């Protein structure tokens, strides 16, 4: 039981050290993530389309 109490005590101490991002930093990070996801989705879509055309031509 003492180990469990010590664990939660340490968790509380470590939680006080956490620095949360401000509103502006959070919004900027979100924009970057959304942009990356869109760019990556378009890239994968183009690669998928290209590969499907290649496979279609090979099957014919």
C-alpha positions as semicolon CSV with decimal commas, in nm:
position;residue;x (nm);y (nm);z (nm)
1;X;0,000;0,000;0,000
2;X;0,292;0,233;0,068
3;X;0,420;0,186;-0,286
4;X;0,084;0,295;-0,425
5;X;0,078;0,605;-0,206
6;X;0,435;0,689;-0,306
7;X;0,346;0,646;-0,672
8;X;0,054;0,889;-0,652
9;X;0,263;1,133;-0,451
10;X;0,526;1,130;-0,724
11;X;0,259;1,167;-0,991
12;X;0,130;1,478;-0,814
13;X;0,482;1,625;-0,796
14;X;0,548;1,554;-1,165
15;X;0,210;1,698;-1,267
16;X;0,306;2,031;-1,111
17;X;0,608;2,045;-1,345
18;X;0,393;2,022;-1,659
19;X;0,373;2,338;-1,869
20;X;0,060;2,353;-2,080
21;X;0,065;2,547;-2,410
22;X;-0,113;2,878;-2,435
23;X;-0,415;2,935;-2,656
24;X;-0,211;3,081;-2,943
25;X;0,044;2,800;-2,943
26;X;-0,234;2,541;-2,929
27;X;-0,416;2,697;-3,225
28;X;-0,094;2,718;-3,430
29;X;-0,008;2,355;-3,355
30;X;-0,359;2,247;-3,452
31;X;-0,333;2,432;-3,784
32;X;-0,001;2,264;-3,859
33;X;-0,142;1,919;-3,781
34;X;-0,450;1,975;-3,997
35;X;-0,235;2,104;-4,286
36;X;-0,003;1,804;-4,259
37;X;-0,296;1,561;-4,258
38;X;-0,450;1,724;-4,566
39;X;-0,118;1,726;-4,757
40;X;-0,048;1,364;-4,664
41;X;-0,402;1,258;-4,761
42;X;-0,365;1,424;-5,102
43;X;-0,025;1,260;-5,149
44;X;-0,164;0,916;-5,064
45;X;-0,462;0,976;-5,292
46;X;-0,233;1,062;-5,586
47;X;-0,011;0,759;-5,519
48;X;-0,315;0,531;-5,491
49;X;-0,463;0,668;-5,813
50;X;-0,133;0,624;-5,996
51;X;-0,079;0,271;-5,871
52;X;-0,436;0,171;-5,958
53;X;-0,386;0,299;-6,314
54;X;-0,061;0,102;-6,343
55;X;-0,231;-0,216;-6,219
56;X;-0,525;-0,163;-6,456
57;X;-0,285;-0,131;-6,750
58;X;-0,098;-0,446;-6,646
59;X;-0,419;-0,647;-6,614
60;X;-0,544;-0,549;-6,961
